[in-house]
């Protein structure tokens, strides 16, 4: 019986360590997203020309969306294959729609 309690304590200790590491990663990701937002505001406030500002802000936005999906929507965890495929399918449809409308308007 003492051996069973010791195994349970090891499992609990391992789980606590995993939770601690996960929380650390989420806090780092959150801080990075705040930093990207501050950079985007700084770019707009600096009066940088639109030809440079817009692509930079779009790149920062795409990186932030990636962080949101991967860490805060738990896409990195197992068992999220169906939601992942639906989200990425929706992104693909959105990209195709934007490209189609852009082609129709500019051609």
C-alpha positions as CSV (number, residue, x, y, z in Angstrom):
1,X,0.0,0.0,0.0
2,X,2.9,2.4,0.8
3,X,4.2,1.7,-2.7
4,X,0.9,2.8,-4.3
5,X,0.9,6.1,-2.3
6,X,4.5,6.7,-3.5
7,X,3.5,6.2,-7.1
8,X,0.5,8.5,-6.8
9,X,2.8,11.1,-5.3
10,X,5.2,10.8,-8.2
11,X,2.3,11.1,-10.7
12,X,1.0,14.2,-8.8
13,X,4.4,15.7,-8.7
14,X,4.9,15.1,-12.5
15,X,1.5,16.7,-13.2
16,X,2.3,19.7,-11.1
17,X,5.6,20.2,-13.0
18,X,3.8,19.9,-16.3
19,X,1.2,22.4,-15.3
20,X,3.9,24.8,-14.1
21,X,5.7,24.6,-17.4
22,X,2.5,25.1,-19.3
23,X,1.7,28.2,-17.3
24,X,5.2,29.5,-17.9
25,X,4.8,29.1,-21.7
26,X,1.4,30.8,-21.6
27,X,2.7,33.8,-19.7
28,X,5.6,34.2,-22.0
29,X,3.3,34.0,-25.0
30,X,0.9,36.5,-23.4
31,X,3.8,38.9,-22.8
32,X,5.0,38.5,-26.4
33,X,1.5,39.3,-27.7
34,X,1.3,42.4,-25.6
35,X,4.7,43.4,-27.0
36,X,3.6,42.9,-30.6
37,X,0.5,45.1,-29.9
38,X,2.7,47.8,-28.4
39,X,5.0,47.6,-31.4
40,X,2.0,47.9,-33.8
41,X,0.7,51.0,-31.9
42,X,4.2,52.5,-31.9
43,X,4.5,52.0,-35.7
44,X,1.2,53.8,-36.2
45,X,2.1,56.5,-33.7
46,X,5.5,57.1,-35.3
47,X,4.0,58.2,-38.6
48,X,5.8,55.6,-40.6
49,X,4.7,55.6,-44.3
50,X,1.8,53.3,-45.0
51,X,3.9,51.3,-47.5
52,X,6.0,50.1,-44.6
53,X,3.6,50.2,-41.8
54,X,0.8,48.1,-43.2
55,X,2.9,45.0,-44.1
56,X,4.6,45.2,-40.7
57,X,1.3,45.4,-38.8
58,X,-0.1,42.5,-40.9
59,X,2.9,40.3,-40.1
60,X,2.5,41.1,-36.4
61,X,-1.2,40.3,-36.6
62,X,-0.5,36.9,-38.3
63,X,2.0,36.0,-35.7
64,X,-0.4,36.9,-32.9
65,X,-3.1,34.8,-34.5
66,X,-0.7,31.9,-34.6
67,X,0.1,32.3,-30.9
68,X,-3.6,32.5,-30.1
69,X,-4.4,29.3,-32.0
70,X,-1.4,27.4,-30.8
71,X,-1.3,28.3,-27.1
72,X,-4.6,29.7,-26.0
73,X,-6.9,27.6,-28.1
74,X,-4.8,24.5,-27.2
75,X,-4.2,23.5,-30.8
76,X,-0.9,22.0,-29.7
77,X,-2.7,19.4,-27.6
78,X,-3.7,16.0,-28.7
79,X,-7.3,15.4,-29.6
80,X,-7.9,18.7,-31.4
81,X,-7.4,17.5,-34.9
82,X,-11.0,18.1,-36.0
83,X,-11.3,21.7,-34.7
84,X,-7.8,22.4,-36.1
85,X,-8.8,21.2,-39.5
86,X,-12.0,23.2,-39.4
87,X,-10.2,26.4,-38.4
88,X,-7.5,26.0,-41.0
89,X,-10.1,25.1,-43.6
90,X,-11.9,28.3,-42.7
91,X,-8.7,30.3,-43.0
92,X,-8.1,28.7,-46.4
93,X,-11.6,29.7,-47.6
94,X,-11.1,33.2,-46.3
95,X,-7.8,33.5,-48.2
96,X,-9.3,32.2,-51.4
97,X,-12.3,34.6,-51.1
98,X,-10.0,37.6,-50.5
99,X,-7.8,36.6,-53.5
100,X,-10.9,36.1,-55.7
101,X,-12.5,39.4,-54.7
102,X,-9.2,41.2,-55.2
103,X,-8.8,39.7,-58.6
104,X,-12.3,40.6,-59.6
105,X,-12.0,44.2,-58.4
106,X,-8.5,44.9,-59.9
107,X,-8.9,43.1,-63.2
